[in-house]
Structure formats: structure tokens, C-alpha cells
Amino acid sequence: LPSMIEETRQLYDCQQCVFRSISLHHMTAADFELIRRTSVQLKFEKGETIIKQGAKSFHLVFLHKGVVKFSYQYNSGKNYIMTIVRGPKLLGAANLFFKETNIFSLVAMEACDICLIDSKALRNLASKHADFVLSMCEQTMEMFQASIFNFISLAHNQVNGRIADVLLYLWNDVYLHDPEQFIITRKELAEFAACSHENVITTLSKFNKEGIITLDSKKIRVNDVKKLNEISKKG
């Protein structure tokens, strides 16, 4: 369990929850109450593991607030980041019906408010609400789509193109053009772009020198989206 667990109060109001709003389009409030009663609200600090690759899968995760990375470790011990996402977002639905163990680790990249949703409760409701299951799949497909596009980039692009793709995705879809929030380590960029730490440092320095980005310690500002797109297309 994370080091910071709110035991005496709720982290957020369930009545205002995005996941509840989505769910009530497909089920009654009484049915959703089964999900609410079996769910747990937790706060994770930066760097804490929310779910661990290879561990038994008992929950889906609804990320109310924060940014998380999906990390996969190969047998060699090397880590790769499959994708990075910002809440609110439903995570881990792939494990609900297809896997008994987590196929990746989910790690907080900043302070995160999450809800662990009991997978057994969801399975019990699935037979009554097939449209609800379809809706969950649609919600989580965005994450897998981003992961697929990243791996296409890795397969076809050289290092400059990979890093350009990663920067564009993070700037546009995760940190939403906010350089104060765009904080990521060089190690994480290397794991996301599937290249060496040295490649990341060299490429970022080059982009910075050319004015395409501005580096401020771990913060990154994208100044020239058009140029990054050109680099991405050239590969």
C-alpha cells in the first residue's frame, strides 16, 4: 500500500466522480452502489507503484487526478514505458477479462488520487450491463492507441524522430502545453523513446540549442511544434 493512505476521510466526492457519471449512463444508482462500496480511495506520491507487473490482478484503477506511466520490464531487467497518461481516466480494463496477473506496472509520476475498483464487483455487473462493458473498453482504448502509435514510431524512426514523437505526445496530450507541469527525467524519456540516456541528453541539447525546446532543469517547454512534427515525419 502507498505511504499516504487517507483512512479518515474521502479524497473526493463520489457524487462528482467522472467514472460514476459514465457508469450511470448504463446502470442504475443501486447497481453502481455495489461498485462504490467495494472501491477504495488512495493517494499515491510521486514514484510509488500503484499496481505491479506480475502481481495478481484484483482491481481496475480510476485515476481521478495526476499523471502515471505504464512501465514494462523485460526478463533482462530493462524497463520500457509503454505510455504516459493524465487523469481522469480508467486504467487497467485489459486485465479485467483477459489476465489474472498485471501485464505492466503502473507508477505515479506525480501525486495521484486514485480509486481501486474491485474487479469481482464489475464482473458481477457485466452480465447485466453489456453496454457498460463496451463503454469501459472504449474508455481504455485511448491508452492502448497511444501505446501502439509509440511502438510504430520506435519501429520506423531514428532517435531524433522517436524523441520528437515523445515530446509532441507529452506536450499535447499529457501536460497540455504547460511547461510548469511538463516535468520528466531523462531516464524516463529514454525508457519511453527506447534509446539510451546519452541519446536523450544529446538530442535534447540539440533541440534546445536550435530553439525547438527550452530546458529548465527537468522542465521542458516546446517552442516549435511545427519543427518537431517535421523531425517526426523525417524519422
PEDAGI-V604726 format. One record per residue. N is the residue number from 0. RES is the residue in three letters. D_LAST is the distance of its C-alpha to the last C-alpha in Angstrom with 1 decimal. Layout:
n=[N,N]
res=[RES,RES]
d_last=[D_LAST,D_LAST]
This chain:
n=[0,1,2,3,4,5,6,7,8,9,10,11,12,13,14,15,16,17,18,19,20,21,22,23,24,25,26,27,28,29,30,31,32,33,34,35,36,37,38,39,40,41,42,43,44,45,46,47,48,49,50,51,52,53,54,55,56,57,58,59,60,61,62,63,64,65,66,67,68,69,70,71,72,73,74,75,76,77,78,79,80,81,82,83,84,85,86,87,88,89,90,91,92,93,94,95,96,97,98,99,100,101,102,103,104,105,106,107,108,109,110,111,112,113,114,115,116,117,118,119,120,121,122,123,124,125,126,127,128,129,130,131,132,133,134,135,136,137,138,139,140,141,142,143,144,145,146,147,148,149,150,151,152,153,154,155,156,157,158,159,160,161,162,163,164,165,166,167,168,169,170,171,172,173,174,175,176,177,178,179,180,181,182,183,184,185,186,187,188,189,190,191,192,193,194,195,196,197,198,199,200,201,202,203,204,205,206,207,208,209,210,211,212,213,214,215,216,217,218,219,220,221,222,223,224,225,226,227,228,229,230,231,232,233,234]
res=[LEU,PRO,SER,MET,ILE,GLU,GLU,THR,ARG,GLN,LEU,TYR,ASP,CYS,GLN,GLN,CYS,VAL,PHE,ARG,SER,ILE,SER,LEU,HIS,HIS,MET,THR,ALA,ALA,ASP,PHE,GLU,LEU,ILE,ARG,ARG,THR,SER,VAL,GLN,LEU,LYS,PHE,GLU,LYS,GLY,GLU,THR,ILE,ILE,LYS,GLN,GLY,ALA,LYS,SER,PHE,HIS,LEU,VAL,PHE,LEU,HIS,LYS,GLY,VAL,VAL,LYS,PHE,SER,TYR,GLN,TYR,ASN,SER,GLY,LYS,ASN,TYR,ILE,MET,THR,ILE,VAL,ARG,GLY,PRO,LYS,LEU,LEU,GLY,ALA,ALA,ASN,LEU,PHE,PHE,LYS,GLU,THR,ASN,ILE,PHE,SER,LEU,VAL,ALA,MET,GLU,ALA,CYS,ASP,ILE,CYS,LEU,ILE,ASP,SER,LYS,ALA,LEU,ARG,ASN,LEU,ALA,SER,LYS,HIS,ALA,ASP,PHE,VAL,LEU,SER,MET,CYS,GLU,GLN,THR,MET,GLU,MET,PHE,GLN,ALA,SER,ILE,PHE,ASN,PHE,ILE,SER,LEU,ALA,HIS,ASN,GLN,VAL,ASN,GLY,ARG,ILE,ALA,ASP,VAL,LEU,LEU,TYR,LEU,TRP,ASN,ASP,VAL,TYR,LEU,HIS,ASP,PRO,GLU,GLN,PHE,ILE,ILE,THR,ARG,LYS,GLU,LEU,ALA,GLU,PHE,ALA,ALA,CYS,SER,HIS,GLU,ASN,VAL,ILE,THR,THR,LEU,SER,LYS,PHE,ASN,LYS,GLU,GLY,ILE,ILE,THR,LEU,ASP,SER,LYS,LYS,ILE,ARG,VAL,ASN,ASP,VAL,LYS,LYS,LEU,ASN,GLU,ILE,SER,LYS,LYS,GLY]
d_last=[41.8,40.3,42.3,42.9,44.5,46.4,49.6,52.0,50.0,47.3,43.9,43.6,45.8,45.3,46.6,43.6,41.0,38.1,38.3,42.0,41.4,39.0,41.4,44.4,43.0,43.6,46.6,49.7,50.1,52.4,49.7,47.1,49.8,49.4,45.7,46.7,49.5,47.4,44.4,44.1,42.6,41.1,39.4,36.7,35.9,32.5,31.6,34.0,33.2,34.1,33.8,33.3,31.4,34.1,36.9,39.0,37.7,40.4,38.7,36.0,34.8,34.9,33.1,35.2,33.7,31.0,27.5,26.9,24.3,24.3,24.2,24.4,25.9,25.7,28.8,27.6,27.9,24.3,23.2,20.1,19.9,19.4,19.5,21.4,23.9,26.6,30.1,32.0,30.6,32.0,30.4,31.2,32.5,30.9,33.5,36.4,36.9,34.7,35.0,38.0,35.8,32.8,29.6,27.8,29.1,29.1,29.2,30.2,27.9,30.7,34.2,34.2,37.0,36.8,39.1,39.5,40.5,42.7,41.1,44.6,45.7,42.7,43.5,47.1,46.1,43.5,46.2,47.8,44.7,42.1,40.5,40.0,38.1,35.9,35.3,34.3,31.7,30.3,30.2,28.2,25.8,23.7,23.1,22.1,19.8,17.8,17.8,16.7,13.7,12.8,13.3,11.2,8.2,9.6,10.2,7.0,4.2,5.4,7.9,6.9,4.3,7.3,9.8,8.9,9.3,12.4,13.8,13.6,15.3,17.9,18.7,19.2,20.6,22.2,23.4,23.8,23.1,25.7,24.9,28.2,27.1,23.5,24.6,22.6,22.9,20.4,21.4,20.6,17.1,16.6,18.2,16.1,12.7,14.3,14.1,17.0,19.0,18.7,14.9,15.3,18.1,16.5,13.3,15.7,18.1,15.7,14.8,18.5,19.7,17.7,19.3,16.2,18.0,21.5,22.4,26.0,26.6,24.9,24.5,21.3,21.4,18.5,19.6,16.9,15.2,14.3,12.4,10.5,9.7,8.6,6.1,5.1,5.3,3.8,0.0]
